[in-house]
Amino acid sequence: MKTYIEFKKQRELGDIFSDAFAFIRNEYKPLFKTIISIAGPYLLFFLFALVFYIYTIGGQFKFDFTNPESNAGLFSGANALMFVLAYFVYISAAILAYVFTVSTVLHYMKSYEENKSVVNLQEIREQVNRSFWGFLGLTILKVLTLIVACVLCCLPILYFMVPMAVVMPIYVFTKRDATDSYSESYSLIKDEFLMTFLTVLLFWILVIVLSSIFTLPATIYTYIKMGVFSGEIDPTSLNSIVDPVYIILNVLSQFFQFLSNIVIVISSVFIYFNLNERKNFTGTFERIESLGKTE
């Protein structure tokens, strides 16, 4: 039998890692089925949009190095419009896939916590659909915060990535609105910033390593097509890089990278509850109240 993992408890850095991966090990099958059931159509749309984007970009930038005058049409208004359309569809599909996937994972964990490891698929589906606009608004706010911090300098983004790591769990588990969840994330990390920063950073490093592994096949195939390994790079070979094999490898790479971010989402729940227990002692008070009670 699977062991129930209590969320509402204080944890050290090593405990957060071990419990997060214990949860993944115990729940990966039902969790993956739930993601496919609820977010599957949006993930499929994202993959189709990615194919359309890669194919369009590959077609727009096929230069003829033997006849430069023939490249003038590459920058025509029609080509520019197609580029913008492909990019818009790709970004829209990526946002939808992200919102529904993250929302599904978090509501799955909420159902797991409320029902003591017994999840309710219909309840999760209803909550995901009900909270779509809040999740979308909070996602946009989160992305804008990180973009502005990144534009300013390196140090601001290292700070802002910490509250942004727990803003989604706050929204789901506390039932606050998007703006209240955003402000609460800063209050929650105020006294535990350094340890939270190290935890978030280590999980991000882990996901980056996993993502780089998933990109290896597409990268190696691209180098082979360009003749990098043979030492004979032919500029005209750039025209033939985007072929069915290249598209398939890149789509699979993007898909597995997308799924690897689920590790970040799951870890954010354990980070949030650790911070919440240190500040509010929610789980501790619940356990005290339950002492002496019988069914």
Disulfide bonds with the S-S distance in Angstrom:
none
